[in-house]
């Protein structure tokens, strides 16, 4: 069914690369071509994936079984890679969630049966100003290393790529195109042929510091009040720390909806550092009086009001004598791009196969 099919994937962020690579791993004889404005190695505020945190901490609500499944599949994939693939930039770490006020409903943390060593923190383990916390084993991902690993894998499997800036879906359709998989992220709002009004950016600013390798093998997320979501209840401040396998540590952050600015705010950067150190003073190695800052960056999370879109639709190509083309969508991941990437890639491929088989 899939042999000799030609698939074009739009976007080379974590969603596009995961989907394109998995397609080649699953299907013999298929041709997969990525078209994107940016590829691993590029640094641009509109290329979100390299600017991500990135670690696994699911924000799927207890009633959102679909998102839980995406995150669960991806967790198991990353866990396997962390143990078997040293080129992927993934490492196993301790995750901590801290609540400044005792949360009303703890059953929201659906992944307590998924993540090893999940337990409530003892009172003496809680930072100042925190009433409750949990810890569990999870993974952190070095985005630029993982994206390069995916691209290298894709190319080694025979995938092809082209740097292009699309203004309309039709521009990537050729006479031999059978399927287009749209992983355009925040650009799904403006891409012709998609123009999804539900898509909007959420600006996130982070500070990256350099510490001795393996000094920080834990991540934390601090919740103001009793909320469970990534979105702050008021204001735009978030407080979190995520380590990487090369000794870089990400300090965050902000969650600023509908803000397209990719300029770094220096005052915000100073406030982020101060909040992270106030929560975990042990971030600063003994004998050091300040952190070694490498850079501050801003990325735009590709959010969507109704959540991630994974579905297909048939269109008729005007350019090639009314040929039917299958368009599959995989975008709108918000702040969960990495932690749901493998699960959504798997699902969009299932949707594609099902629709081609009908």
Residue pairs with C-beta under 8 A, 6 or more apart in sequence:
1 353
1 356
1 357
2 27
2 29
2 30
2 353
2 356
3 27
3 28
3 29
3 30
4 29
4 30
4 31
5 27
5 30
5 31
5 178
5 179
5 356
6 30
6 31
6 33
6 174
6 176
6 177
6 178
6 179
7 20
7 23
7 30
7 31
7 32
7 33
7 177
7 178
7 179
7 180
7 181
7 352
8 32
8 33
8 34
8 35
8 172
8 173
8 174
8 177
8 179
8 180
8 181
9 16
9 19
9 20
9 23
9 32
9 33
9 34
9 35
9 180
9 181
9 183
10 16
10 34
10 35
10 36
10 166
10 169
10 172
10 180
10 181
10 182
10 183
10 184
10 191
11 34
11 36
11 182
11 183
11 184
11 185
11 187
11 331
12 34
12 36
12 38
12 39
12 40
12 147
12 151
12 161
13 47
13 48
13 49
13 147
13 183
13 185
13 337
14 49
14 52
14 54
14 143
14 146
14 147
14 150
14 337
14 338
14 341
15 183
15 185
15 330
15 331
15 333
15 337
15 341
15 344
15 345
16 34
16 36
16 181
16 183
16 330
17 34
17 40
17 147
17 150
17 151
17 154
18 150
18 341
18 342
18 344
18 345
19 181
19 183
19 330
19 344
19 345
19 348
19 349
20 32
20 34
20 154
20 159
20 181
21 150
21 153
21 154
21 157
21 159
22 342
22 345
22 346
22 349
23 30
23 32
23 349
24 30
24 32
24 154
24 157
24 158
24 159
25 153
25 157
26 349
31 158
31 160
32 154
32 159
32 160
33 159
33 160
33 161
33 162
34 154
34 159
34 160
34 161
34 162
35 161
35 162
35 164
35 166
35 172
36 161
36 162
36 163
36 164
37 46
37 47
37 163
37 164
37 165
37 166
38 44
38 46
38 47
39 151
39 161
39 163
40 50
40 144
40 147
40 148
40 150
40 151
41 144
41 148
42 50
43 50
45 51
45 262
45 298
45 299
45 300
46 186
46 187
46 262
46 300
48 185
48 186
48 299
48 300
48 301
48 302
48 337
49 143
49 147
49 337
49 338
50 143
50 144
50 147
51 143
51 204
51 206
51 297
51 298
51 299
52 143
52 299
52 337
52 338
53 140
53 143
53 206
53 240
53 242
53 250
53 252
53 253
53 338
54 140
54 141
54 143
54 146
54 242
54 337
54 338
54 339
55 93
55 95
55 138
55 139
55 140
55 141
55 219
55 242
55 338
55 339
56 71
56 74
56 75
56 78
56 95
56 138
56 139
56 140
56 141
56 338
56 339
57 95
57 97
57 138
57 219
57 221
57 339
58 67
58 68
58 71
58 72
58 75
58 110
58 111
58 336
58 339
59 228
59 229
59 230
59 335
59 336
60 67
60 68
60 70
60 71
60 110
60 336
61 67
61 108
61 228
62 107
62 108
62 110
64 307
67 307
67 308
67 336
67 340
68 110
68 111
69 343
70 308
70 336
70 340
70 343
70 344
70 347
71 111
71 336
71 339
71 340
71 343
72 111
72 114
72 343
73 342
73 343
73 346
74 338
74 339
74 340
74 341
74 342
74 343
75 111
75 114
75 115
75 138
75 139
75 339
77 342
78 90
78 139
78 141
78 342
79 92
79 139
81 88
81 90
82 88
82 90
82 91
82 92
82 139
83 92
85 149
87 145
87 149
87 152
88 141
88 145
88 146
88 149
89 141
89 142
89 143
89 144
89 145
89 146
89 149
89 244
89 245
89 246
90 139
90 140
90 141
90 142
90 146
90 245
91 139
91 140
91 217
91 243
91 244
91 245
92 137
92 138
92 139
93 137
93 138
93 139
93 140
93 217
93 218
93 219
93 243
94 135
94 136
94 137
94 138
94 217
94 218
94 219
95 115
95 135
95 136
95 137
95 138
95 218
95 219
95 220
95 221
96 121
96 133
96 134
96 135
96 218
96 219
96 220
96 221
97 109
97 133
97 134
97 135
97 220
97 221
97 223
98 126
98 127
98 130
98 132
98 133
98 220
98 221
98 222
98 223
98 279
99 130
99 131
99 132
99 133
99 223
99 225
99 226
100 129
100 130
100 131
100 222
100 223
100 224
100 225
101 131
101 132
101 225
101 226
102 131
102 132
102 226
103 132
103 223
103 226
103 227
103 228
104 226
105 228
108 228
109 134
109 228
111 118
111 136
112 118
112 134
112 136
115 136
115 137
115 138
116 136
116 137
117 135
117 136
117 137
118 134
118 135
118 136
118 137
119 134
119 135
119 136
120 132
120 133
120 134
121 132
121 133
121 134
121 135
125 133
125 135
126 132
126 133
127 279
127 280
128 278
128 279
129 278
129 279
130 222
130 279
138 219
140 219
140 242
140 243
140 244
140 245
141 338
142 244
142 245
142 246
142 248
143 338
145 245
145 246
146 338
151 161
154 161
155 161
164 171
164 172
166 172
166 184
166 191
167 191
167 192
168 191
168 192
168 193
169 180
169 182
169 191
169 192
169 193
169 194
169 315
169 327
170 192
170 193
170 317
170 318
170 319
172 180
173 180
173 317
173 319
173 320
173 325
175 320
175 323
177 325
178 325
178 326
178 356
179 325
179 326
179 327
179 328
179 352
179 356
180 325
180 326
180 327
180 328
181 328
181 329
181 330
181 348
181 352
182 188
182 191
182 194
182 327
182 328
182 329
182 330
182 331
183 330
183 331
184 191
184 194
184 331
185 302
185 331
185 333
185 337
186 199
186 200
186 201
186 300
186 301
186 302
187 302
188 194
188 196
188 199
188 302
188 304
188 309
188 329
188 331
188 332
189 195
189 196
189 197
189 199
189 200
193 315
193 327
194 329
196 304
196 309
196 331
196 332
198 304
198 305
198 306
198 332
199 302
199 303
199 304
199 331
199 332
200 257
200 258
200 303
200 304
200 305
201 257
201 258
201 259
201 260
201 300
201 301
201 302
201 303
202 255
202 256
202 257
202 258
202 259
202 300
202 301
202 303
202 334
202 335
203 254
203 255
203 256
203 257
203 259
203 260
203 261
203 262
203 298
203 299
203 300
203 301
204 252
204 253
204 254
204 255
204 256
204 298
204 299
204 300
204 301
204 335
205 252
205 253
205 254
205 264
205 265
205 268
205 269
205 272
205 296
205 297
205 298
206 250
206 251
206 252
206 253
206 272
206 296
206 297
206 298
206 299
207 250
207 251
207 252
207 269
207 272
207 273
207 293
207 295
207 296
208 248
208 249
208 250
208 251
208 293
208 294
208 295
208 296
208 297
209 248
209 249
209 251
209 273
209 291
209 292
209 293
209 294
210 247
210 248
210 249
210 292
210 293
210 294
211 243
211 247
211 248
211 249
211 283
211 285
211 291
211 292
212 247
212 285
213 245
213 246
213 247
214 247
215 247
215 285
216 241
216 243
216 249
216 283
217 243
218 241
218 243
219 240
219 241
219 242
219 243
220 240
220 241
220 279
220 280
221 238
221 239
221 240
222 238
222 239
222 240
222 275
222 279
224 232
224 233
224 234
224 237
225 233
227 233
230 238
230 255
230 334
230 335
231 255
232 238
232 255
236 254
236 255
236 256
237 254
237 255
237 271
237 275
238 252
238 253
238 254
238 255
239 252
239 253
239 272
239 275
239 276
239 279
240 250
240 251
240 252
240 253
240 276
241 249
241 250
241 251
241 252
241 276
241 279
241 280
241 283
242 249
242 250
242 252
243 249
243 250
244 250
248 294
249 283
251 272
251 273
251 276
252 272
252 276
253 272
254 268
254 272
255 301
255 335
257 303
260 300
261 298
262 298
262 299
262 300
263 298
264 296
264 297
264 298
266 296
269 296
273 291
273 293
276 283
277 283
277 284
277 291
283 291
284 290
284 291
301 334
301 335
301 337
302 331
302 332
302 333
302 334
302 337
303 332
303 334
303 335
304 331
304 332
304 334
306 332
307 332
308 330
308 331
308 332
308 333
308 334
308 336
308 340
308 344
309 329
309 330
309 331
309 332
310 328
310 329
310 330
310 344
310 347
310 348
310 351
311 328
311 329
311 351
312 326
312 327
312 328
312 329
312 351
312 352
312 355
313 326
313 327
313 329
314 324
314 325
314 326
314 327
314 355
315 324
315 325
315 327
316 322
316 323
316 324
316 325
317 323
317 324
317 325
326 352
326 355
326 356
328 348
328 351
328 352
328 355
329 348
330 344
330 345
330 347
330 348
333 340
333 341
333 344
